[in-house]
């Protein structure tokens, strides 16, 4: 094995995910007025809620702190807490 083959180049950091596709909507006044930042927040919050992104991945994707992300979730109808029955019972009796 040559010395060149034994040397490994460090891998560069890769993004958690990259959204390369574009969404196409009909040209209606209500859809053309959407803020792209708002749509990104809705998408990331939804993916987090569905369990497709971790909280860390969601924060990195949006470039926000954990606290800012947790404050964002209720704006889209999502809870910061897990929505399972055990968590709901604990919160109701706290």
N, C-alpha and C positions, 0 to 999 in steps of 0.2 A: 504494500500500500504506500503510495507516495505521500509526502508531507502535505501536499495540496489537498489530497482526498481526505486526510484525517482532520484538516482544519474545517470547522463549521462556521459559517457566517451567522451572526445573530439574526433571529427573525425580527422583523419590524412589528410593531404593535398593529394589530388588525382591529377594525371597528367591531363592536358587538354585533351590529347588523347594519346593513346598508339598504336603503330603499331606492332602487334604481328605476322602478317602473313608475309611470305617470298615470294618474287617474283622469279619465276623461268624462266630463259631464256635459249635458246639453247646455246650450247658450241661453240660459234663462236668467233673469235679473237676480233672483234669489240665490242662485248657485254661484254666479260670477262675483258676488260680493263677499264670499267667504274669505276669511283671513287664513293664509297658509299656515301660520304659526298655530292658530286655533285648531286647524285640522290635524296637525301633527300631534298636538296635545291630546286630542280626542282619541286618535289612533293608538298612541302609546299607553294612555290610561286604560283603554279597552283591552289591549294586549296584556297589560299587567293584570287586570281584573280576571281575564280568562286563564291566567297562569302561563301565558306564553313568554312573558318577560319577568325577570326578577325585579325587585325594587331598585337594586343597584343598576341593572341594565336600563330601566326606565329613566332613572335620574341622569345617567350618562347620555342617553339618547336625546334628552331634552336640555341637558346642560344646566340642571338645577340641583339644589341641595335636597337631601332626603326630606327635610321639613317642608320645603317649598312644594315638593311632589305630593306629600301627604295632604297639604292644604289644597292642592289642585283637585284631588280625587272627588270630593263632594260636589264640586261644580258640575261634574258629569254623572252624578248619581251613584258613585261608588263609595264604599266605606273604606276607611283606613284599616279597620279590623277585618279579620277573616269573617266571612258571612256564614260560617257553619253554626249549627244549633248550639253547640257547647259554648262558643264565644258569646252568642246572643244571650244565653242563660246567665253567664257570668256577669255580663254588663247589666242585665235587668236587675240582678240582685246585689249589685255593688253599692 
